[in-house]
């Protein structure tokens, strides 16, 4: 049996997933230096049993996800706004109308009416009660979050009004509080300070406080995007960080031109919410898993030898005695290759070029 030998390195060309993987290795006999005299040192590595995942790299944008508008429902003049890029949390002011705060509170149901005695029960009332309790303006002894507005709600509202500088009348007019599910980030100011604010007018454009990667994925590759699947995100700094697919769009977007494929939106969150720093609208690369094989025998790609008659082998070392063993290759991924062959098992020592 023969194999190709070179003074430097030997090309190994393998087609996998449409990519050409090239490996190099010189002939190494029973010495740590190639017998051909190439001077290429070698070392030994063990065959390992591991999972291999082939990944397709796609482009994405690291930002803060979709934007929404905070509408105003009070008449007057905008006298102050939360700063661009700042995070507004529960109980904090989003903006001021006539020097009085419009306050963020947490809830899924938007505010749509005044809060006052005599109003009907509802989920918006319960949200207001939950926030008054969470902010410390009431406790379990003097307010229950039942969704029924009564004198206990009035007392808690008056305590809140005193704290934020509002008239203590126990009434919260529509527009004085804004309900959002969580804290929000100020992405844009739609109205300048000093401008008049009309009912229904969008004042602030806001986003989530957490980074999200948005991918316009070729709809033909939709099968690679599975909600909950782990991915690798390469940041502008070159750092690779883990993430997960949080959502996959259901509707494809038609291409802008006839030469472009239809796309679907794919959203990825970072496992470490702080990994992306404070960057916004930054290009990133996302590695989507295109194929995974579990518990296969694998060696570094450069352990492969090209045989003169075709096919591949690895050079096995048994206590210093080396011999070529033909192998069948499987998946190439992560700098490794899946192999099977006579006598090849987990822990078998094979020859590779020294690093």
Secondary structure, 3 states (H helix, E strand, C coil): CCECCCCCCCCEEEEECCEEEEECCCCCCCCCECCCCCCCEEEEEECEEEEEEEEEEEEEEEECCCCEEEECCCCEEEEEECCCCCEECCCCEEEEECCEEEEEEECCCCCCCCECCCCCCCHHHHHHHHHHHHCCCCCCCCCCCCCCCCHHHHHHHHHHHHHHCCCCCCCECCCCEEEECCCEEEEEECCCCCCEECCCCEEEEEECCCCEEEEEEEHHHHHHCCCCCEEEEECCCCCEEEEEEEEECCCCECCCCCCCCCEEEEEEEECCCCCCCCCCCEEEEEEEEEEEEEEEEEEEHHHCEEECCCCEEEEEEECCEEEEEEEEEEEEECCEEEEECCCCCCCCEEEEECC
